Amino acid sequence: MSFYPKVMSFGFIANLVFLQVLLHANIPLFDKYPKMSERIPHINLGNYPSPLVKVEELSKKMGLKDLYIKDDGYSEDAKILTGNKMRKLEFLLAEAKKKGYRTVCTVGSAGSNHALETAICAKKTGLNAVLVLDDQRQTSVVIRNLKLMIYFDAAVIYAPPCFDTNEKLEQHAQEICTKNGYYFIPVGGSNELGSIGYVNAVFELKKQMEEMGIKEPDVIYITLGSTGTAAGVLAGANAAGLKSKIIPVRISYTPEYKTKFLCDLVNKTGKYLKEVDETFDFAEAQLRQGGIQLVIPGINIEINHDCVGEGYAAVTPKAADAISLLYHATGNKLEATYTGKTLSALIDDADNGILKGKTILFWNTFSYGAFEEFTSQVSDEQLRKNLPLEFIHYLTYQLQPNDPGI
């Protein structure tokens, strides 16, 4: 079944607007490697640099020298979600538009932040969005995101349980794309093109710290989900001269599976950028310790495998406590699937004395807020009409006991 037309004409005004945006794109990665700006398509979607905020109350409470939050979830006017996915979509949607596609199709779970952000950014750039989603544990984010998907006119397709891995889910979506002429975007936007968003983010962070006179952090905590964010940071660390220890915090799957996927994506991203510009400084990642850790020359990295709990989207008590701690200190709320677990890893390390006297950076990748100005306009009747029948249960299912809300 075709939800949308296949390919747009290059004569459309939308493409002229795209070219104007493309010409004015200016990102730190391209400043250092101008050749990349000529060969890699890019659209400006977010307001960058995202804030870098010092959290003094928590610094003292956890025995740190300083604690900073790099807040990719911040939205100055709260008119649109941000989060880490927007950085990836700046490259993925640019390629889709450059190739003349009119519709993009991506995959995820029912409450996928990536799928939602794809719908929002696709609409913002004149593209349609088809979302192929499977079931997940009930959370408050699921309810918010499903309402927003409908608000932003996404076409939602249910993926049955037989597509029980990311690989099977992506293959199913690719078949839909091939049949209908859609541009395919993988889970989390996590391929070598999408990961460039976080290669660039490392350069952004370095420049931001220099301009603010901030010492480079001793340790950076970042979520390891679909791996694109962490892979981008790791692939860009040497090139940007980042010397901080990087701790990606795994939130799903097994240690071996996720570490291998991360390793492969780091290498694909680095090799892709090196092919575009041979001067790009890239060191190849290798698996170690039985396949659960990475070694990358010049980078201090240690993957944290201790915060998954019962699995993807399972709310752990420590994640709930971490979210509450940050909320009462700053007024900003995380969620329990990704960022709450990542912050809980930081807190565990602080409690164990590992971070005493150190400068720490927590990279928030979640766009927080209920966005009631949008969700309030989506009735249960609209949801029942526009969502697959298999997703209607989210309207009545109870939240998990420790769910922190939005």
Phi, psi and omega in degrees: 000131180262118179278326186222160174302157189283297189228140179274155176286142178291350178277355183296146177301326181304323180288329176294319176297318179302316181294323177295317178297318181300318182294332183264002179293132179217107182233152186304323179300318180288333176298320180279328182236077184302332179300328180294323181296337179275339189243343182246118180292147182206139174238137173281118179244324184256174175258106184238153006287147173289155186300146172241110192242133176273131181246089188290321183301313180288328178304311182293318183297326184262003178075025180268160171289308177212148172234126178242149172244122170271107195258088176282357178266000183283137175226114187300320182253000178054028180269345182206145176293152176241255179078177187290337185291331181298323179299320179289319183292339176300330179266319183293314180290329176298318178294319179300316180290321179299324181274359174088014178286150177253341183225137174248151181226130179223177187229162177170192175266174187304325180259022186302120173295323180296314180299317178297313182296325176298316178299316182294310184288327176299313179297321180298329183256011175084021179249156171269159180229132172245128184244120178258110191235144174250176182285160174207177174296148181288130172219165178295333178292325178301311182298314178301312187291322178298318177298318181290326176301317179290320179301321183266021166066029176283147171267120186255128178244133179278133175255115184292168185301341179296338176266072193263009172227162177301322181296316179293321180296316180293320178298318177300315180293323179296324176295321176296319180296315180298318181293324188251356179075037178264156173274125184270133174239125185287174177310128177069005186066024190264082166225184185296333178282312180297323183294341177301333178304326180264344165298313178297323181298327177295316177297321177299314180298314180301313181296318181297315180296320179297316181292329180270356181068035183259135176295139177301133184295150176289322184221139175241128176256129181216149184286140173250093180253260177282358172086348185296322180293308180297321180296320178296316178299315182290321180292333182263352188299312180295315182298326180272353181074029181278121183255359181297149168289137182246125180242098172282133183253114183289137182238004181197170177059186182270159179304316183295315182298310186290322181293319178297318179298318178297314180302313181298319183286325174303314183290320177298318181293312181297318180293323178298314181291326178292326176292325179288317179220112186295345180276355180296128184274107184229134176244131186286139178274147177224152179278143178217173177053051178070023176087015181247002175223160178249150168238124177229116181307129178088356182235133175267112186223140175213114180282132176267122182250014193259003190242012185290323186071223183278358177135190183302131177067009174279122183282117177268150177302322180293322177295317179299318178295320180296319179297317179296318180299312181293320182298316182288338179272329188232341186085000179260137185246135174267188174233166192270349183280319186241287192289328177297320178292323179295315178295326179296328176294317178300314182295319177302314181295322178295317180297330180274003176081005184290332186254009185303126177075009183258160174266123188239143174238126173255123183263103179280125182248007184255134176270101188276163179120151180277339181050048184294337177298337177261309186296329180294343180272358180251110182277163175300326179297318178295321179296315180296329181281324190253344178266153172301147181305327184292346181259355184295335181299336180296340180288338185238342181297144177284150176287161174293151187308322184262011182301127185276356184077183182259000000 
